[in-house]
Amino acid sequence: MIIEARHNGPPGSGNGGWSAGIFATATGGGHDTDPVEVTLRRPPPLGVPLRAVPVADQPGRHEVHDPDGALVAQVATVAGFAPTVPAVDPATARAAAADYPGFTDHPFPGCYVCGPEHPDGLRIFPGRLPDGRTAAPFRVPAEVRPATVWAALDCPGGWAVIAPGRPYVLGRIAVHVAALPRPGDECVVTGAASGGEGRKALVASSLYGPDGTLLAHARATWIALTAG
């Protein structure tokens, strides 16, 4: 496994959702399988070979290591969980995205998923709805893989808690992919905060097809960065 440079999140590291999706796929998760949960133990490195190894005596669990043997992520199949973020219609999603706060204040403006300065990213710009949820349209790229869906579900949850001067990064994400979207479709992604304590924020997100069909959903833990 290699996280290519274009799939970056914070500078010098992989986007959390994309990286987690790559790790999940490499260990047997994809679409129409049991949900998979990935815990990131360090920022996923870019451009280096990573390897997944089964955890002894723990079926369904793997660890991802970098070339030096350092632990990058832990991967495990988990029990199914219900989606918690309702859909909105495409027009509502487009209106929310027009007021995306990341256009003017973004902790990582080059992010592959939600960075306005990434010329070749997914360009998902989650804006706030009156009830606190986020929503954004998502034009599906020509090449679609499970990691694309994991990435699309990542940042819309995070933007439910990101605030000026309060950046967060993904710590853990569990995803169930029922079906892959079709290339070229305009989908809708929604996100919401669901709790948290201290530096940890719990969020959820859902991906809907053009006809409102639920394609995938996620739950995640985001970690607030400390100053300095």
PyMOL commands that set and color helices and strands:
alter all, ss='L'
color gray80, all
select helices_A, chain A and resi 5-7+16-26+90-98+101-103+146-158
alter helices_A, ss='H'
color red, helices_A
select strands_A, chain A and resi 36-40+51-54+61-65+71-77+127-128+134-139+168-177+186-197+200-208+214-224
alter strands_A, ss='S'
color yellow, strands_A
deselect
rebuild
show_as cartoon
